[in-house]
Each structure stands twice: as structure tokens, then as C-alpha cells.
């Protein structure tokens, strides 16, 4: 996300070279500077996880795929509408940007309940406990989604 790339395109390009990978779902949506993206429970984002798993099976079936479920973070801005952003990516293709832009336009801000870790420094014990409980809940829900909706798991790969 942070390089203005649709994860499906990334899998199409890098899949044949993959030895191991991790996946996570995100909501990606429009922002005045380009896009914003926030990590969410698997199945709650607008990333095409079914297509990513399908491509993984086709392009790199021997590669391990780990779920990296990190929730509780605020959205991050991807300022791809600003010329300065593109200095780091001088060889980017318009077709790849178009795919990312379609993903951005298909999404919206996350409206589910989520404890957000948005301030640096020491946090109250109750807050840390609430964040931990939420992350455990989100991991469990993601595992269920991976097995039941994506057919993924030890036997799925």
C-alpha cells in the first residue's frame, strides 16, 4: 500500500519469485493527498484477498504464507497525488497506478469498532489490555475467515 501498489498486482509480479510471504487486509480509500490505508481484520478490507490466495496457489504454491494481523493503528496517508512522492518510483507504470487508483476508489474509511494506538509514550494498563484483547479477537476472526472463506490453512496450501 505504502508504495501506491495494488497488492494483487504485487502478487502477479512477485509471485513467481516468492519464497515466503505475509498477508494482511486493509481498507484503502480516497484522501485529499491521494489515499489512506488502515490495517483491518482479514475480510473487512477492500483488498481482493481471494484473488491473492488464488494467485499464491498458482504462482508460488510451495511458499509459506503467514497471516500478519496488525490492528489498532490509525490510517496512514499515501500521498501519491503529490509529485514528490514519485521521486522514489521513477519507473512506475501507469497501468499499475490505475489498478491502485481503482482499489482506492472502491474503498471507504473503516467504520467498525477498533481501539486505536495513536499516541506515543506509556499508556494506561487498561488501554494496553483493551488493545491486546482486540488484537487477539481480530486474529481469531482472521483465522476463521482464512479457513472458511479463503480455504487457507495448513491443509489449504
C-alpha positions as CSV (number, residue, x, y, z in Angstrom):
1,X,0.0,0.0,0.0
2,X,2.7,2.5,1.0
3,X,4.2,2.5,-2.5
4,X,0.8,3.1,-4.2
5,X,0.6,-0.5,-5.5
6,X,-2.4,-2.8,-5.5
7,X,-1.4,-6.0,-3.6
8,X,-3.0,-8.1,-6.4
9,X,-0.6,-6.6,-8.9
10,X,2.3,-7.1,-6.5
11,X,1.4,-10.8,-6.2
12,X,1.2,-11.1,-10.0
13,X,4.6,-9.6,-10.4
14,X,6.5,-11.1,-7.5
15,X,4.6,-14.4,-7.1
16,X,7.0,-16.4,-9.3
17,X,9.9,-15.3,-7.1
18,X,8.3,-15.8,-3.7
19,X,9.9,-18.0,-1.1
20,X,7.7,-16.9,1.8
21,X,5.3,-14.1,2.3
22,X,2.8,-12.5,4.7
23,X,-0.6,-11.1,4.0
24,X,-2.9,-8.7,5.8
25,X,-6.1,-7.0,4.8
26,X,-6.6,-3.2,4.6
27,X,-9.2,-0.6,3.9
28,X,-7.8,1.7,1.2
29,X,-9.8,4.9,0.4
30,X,-9.6,8.3,-1.0
31,X,-7.8,11.1,0.8
32,X,-7.1,14.7,-0.4
33,X,-3.4,13.9,-0.7
34,X,-4.1,10.6,-2.6
35,X,-5.1,7.7,-0.4
36,X,-5.3,6.5,3.1
37,X,-4.9,2.9,4.2
38,X,-5.6,1.1,7.5
39,X,-4.9,-2.5,8.5
40,X,-8.0,-4.4,9.5
41,X,-9.2,-7.9,10.3
42,X,-8.9,-10.3,7.4
43,X,-12.1,-10.0,5.3
44,X,-13.0,-6.5,6.5
45,X,-10.9,-4.6,3.9
46,X,-11.2,-3.9,0.2
47,X,-8.1,-5.8,-0.8
48,X,-9.0,-8.8,-3.0
49,X,-7.7,-11.4,-0.6
50,X,-9.5,-14.2,-2.6
51,X,-7.5,-13.3,-5.7
52,X,-4.3,-13.0,-3.8
53,X,-4.7,-16.5,-2.4
54,X,-5.7,-17.8,-5.8
55,X,-2.5,-16.3,-7.3
56,X,-0.4,-17.6,-4.5
57,X,-1.6,-21.1,-5.2
58,X,-0.8,-20.7,-8.9
59,X,2.5,-18.8,-8.8
60,X,4.2,-20.0,-5.6
61,X,2.4,-23.0,-4.1
62,X,5.4,-24.1,-2.2
63,X,5.9,-20.7,-0.5
64,X,4.7,-20.3,3.1
65,X,2.0,-17.6,3.6
66,X,1.7,-16.2,7.1
67,X,-1.1,-14.0,8.3
68,X,0.1,-10.8,9.7
69,X,-2.8,-9.3,11.5
70,X,-2.0,-6.0,13.0
71,X,-4.9,-3.8,14.0
72,X,-5.2,-0.9,16.3
73,X,-3.3,1.5,14.1
74,X,-4.7,4.7,12.6
75,X,-4.9,5.1,8.8
76,X,-1.7,6.1,7.1
77,X,-1.6,8.6,4.2
78,X,-0.2,7.5,0.8
79,X,0.4,10.9,-0.8
80,X,0.5,9.6,-4.4
81,X,-1.1,12.8,-5.8
82,X,2.0,14.8,-4.8
83,X,4.9,14.9,-7.3
84,X,7.5,14.5,-4.5
85,X,6.1,11.0,-3.8
86,X,7.0,9.7,-7.2
87,X,10.7,10.6,-7.0
88,X,11.2,7.3,-5.2
89,X,9.5,5.4,-8.0
90,X,10.7,6.8,-11.4
91,X,9.9,3.6,-13.3
92,X,6.3,3.2,-12.1
93,X,3.8,2.1,-14.8
94,X,0.6,3.9,-15.4
95,X,-1.3,0.6,-15.6
96,X,-0.1,-0.3,-12.1
97,X,-1.2,3.2,-10.8
98,X,-4.6,2.7,-12.5
99,X,-5.0,-0.6,-10.6
100,X,-4.1,1.1,-7.3
101,X,-6.5,4.0,-8.0
102,X,-9.3,1.6,-8.7
103,X,-8.6,0.0,-5.3
104,X,-8.6,3.4,-3.7
105,X,-11.9,4.4,-5.3
106,X,-13.6,1.1,-4.3
107,X,-12.9,1.7,-0.6
108,X,-14.1,3.8,2.3
109,X,-12.8,4.6,5.8
110,X,-13.2,1.7,8.3
111,X,-16.4,2.1,10.3
112,X,-16.0,-0.9,12.6
113,X,-15.1,-0.7,16.3
114,X,-11.4,-0.6,16.9
115,X,-9.1,0.6,19.8
116,X,-6.5,2.8,18.1
117,X,-3.0,3.1,19.3
118,X,-2.4,6.7,18.1
119,X,-0.2,8.3,20.8
120,X,3.4,7.7,21.7
121,X,4.6,7.0,25.2
122,X,3.4,5.0,28.1
123,X,-0.3,4.0,28.0
124,X,-2.6,3.2,30.9
125,X,-2.8,-0.5,31.8
126,X,-6.5,-0.7,30.9
127,X,-5.7,0.7,27.4
128,X,-2.9,-1.8,26.8
129,X,-5.2,-4.7,27.9
130,X,-8.0,-3.5,25.7
131,X,-5.7,-3.3,22.7
132,X,-4.3,-6.7,23.4
133,X,-7.9,-8.2,23.7
134,X,-8.9,-6.6,20.4
135,X,-5.8,-7.9,18.6
136,X,-6.5,-11.4,19.9
137,X,-10.1,-11.1,18.8
138,X,-9.1,-9.8,15.3
139,X,-6.5,-12.6,14.9
140,X,-9.1,-15.3,15.8
141,X,-11.6,-13.8,13.4
142,X,-8.9,-13.6,10.7
143,X,-8.0,-17.3,11.1
144,X,-11.7,-18.2,10.8
145,X,-12.0,-16.1,7.6
146,X,-8.8,-17.6,6.1
147,X,-10.1,-21.1,6.7
148,X,-13.8,-20.7,5.8
149,X,-13.7,-18.0,3.0
150,X,-10.2,-18.4,1.5
151,X,-9.7,-22.1,2.0
152,X,-6.3,-21.4,3.5
153,X,-4.5,-23.1,6.3
154,X,-2.1,-25.9,6.8
155,X,-4.1,-28.3,4.6
156,X,-5.1,-25.4,2.2
157,X,-1.5,-24.9,1.0
